[in-house]
Every structure is written in structure tokens, then in C-alpha cells.
Amino acid sequence: MPREGYHPNAYLTTFRNVRLGLKARTAILNFLEKNSADAKEIAKQTGLPYNVTLHHLKLLEARGIVQRKSGRPIVWALTGLGQKRLG
């Protein structure tokens, strides 16, 4: 069975990494590698519901992978840690 390719930073320690969450975080991280954007735009471009997008952005923020930029609406971007691809 082929193994799905998830973004290396989509795996969160001390958190249950279920397939749907990994897919959502991978889509968000892949988008943020190319652009910084607000949660609505990220949701629109990745095809994820807004509330799911915001939930995973907050999880990634708590682990230092993404950060909020100033302004309204809040723009999300990768941190230096989030930009490093492991393995």
C-alpha cells in the first residue's frame, strides 16, 4: 500500500496525528510555503472549511511553525522553523 506524502511539519508531537489532520496541515503548510494569507484565503485556496483551517493554524502556531502577522485580517506566515523541511 503506498504511503501518503505529508508535509514533515504536519506531524505534531504530543498530539494524535490522524490522517484527516495530517492532510489538512499538509495543505495549509504547502500553501503557506508559497504565500502568506489570512485564514479565509487559506481555506478558500486549500478547499478546507474555515473553522478547520483556523483550528489547524492555531495548533501549528502553538508549536512555533506558523505565526500571526499584524493587521486586520490577521495574516498567517511560516516561521523560520516552519520553513525548514525535515528529511
C-alpha positions in Angstrom: 0.0 0.0 0.0 1.6 3.4 -1.0 2.3 5.8 1.8 0.8 9.2 1.5 3.2 12.1 1.5 2.6 14.5 4.3 4.5 17.7 4.9 7.2 16.9 7.5 6.0 19.8 9.8 2.4 18.4 9.7 3.3 15.8 12.4 2.7 17.3 15.8 4.4 15.8 18.9 2.2 15.1 21.9 -0.8 15.2 19.6 -2.7 12.5 17.9 -1.8 12.6 14.2 -4.9 11.3 12.4 -5.0 11.1 8.6 -7.5 14.0 8.2 -5.5 16.3 10.4 -2.3 15.5 8.6 -3.9 16.1 5.2 -5.3 19.5 6.4 -2.0 20.6 7.9 -0.1 19.5 4.8 -2.4 21.5 2.6 -2.1 24.6 4.8 1.7 24.3 5.1 2.2 23.7 1.3 0.1 26.9 0.7 2.0 28.9 3.2 5.3 27.9 1.7 4.3 30.0 -1.4 2.1 32.8 0.1 1.2 34.5 3.4 -2.5 34.9 3.7 -5.4 35.3 6.1 -7.4 32.2 7.3 -10.3 32.9 4.8 -7.9 32.9 1.8 -6.1 29.8 3.1 -9.4 28.0 3.5 -10.6 29.0 0.0 -7.3 28.0 -1.7 -6.9 24.7 0.1 -10.6 23.7 -0.1 -10.8 23.3 3.7 -13.7 24.6 5.8 -12.8 27.9 7.5 -13.2 26.5 11.1 -10.9 23.5 10.2 -8.3 25.9 8.8 -8.3 28.1 11.8 -8.1 25.1 14.2 -5.0 23.8 12.5 -3.4 27.2 12.2 -3.7 27.6 15.9 -2.3 24.1 16.5 0.7 25.0 14.2 1.1 28.3 15.9 1.3 26.7 19.4 4.2 24.6 18.1 6.0 27.6 16.6 5.6 26.5 12.9 3.3 29.4 11.8 2.9 32.9 13.2 0.3 35.7 13.0 1.4 38.9 11.3 -0.1 42.2 12.4 -3.1 43.7 10.8 -6.7 43.0 10.1 -7.5 40.5 8.9 -4.7 38.6 10.5 -2.2 37.3 8.0 -0.5 33.9 8.7 3.0 33.0 7.6 5.6 30.3 8.3 8.2 30.9 10.9 11.9 30.1 10.4 11.1 26.7 12.0 8.1 26.2 9.7 10.2 26.9 6.6 12.7 24.1 7.4 11.8 20.9 5.7 12.9 17.9 7.7 14.1 14.7 6.0 
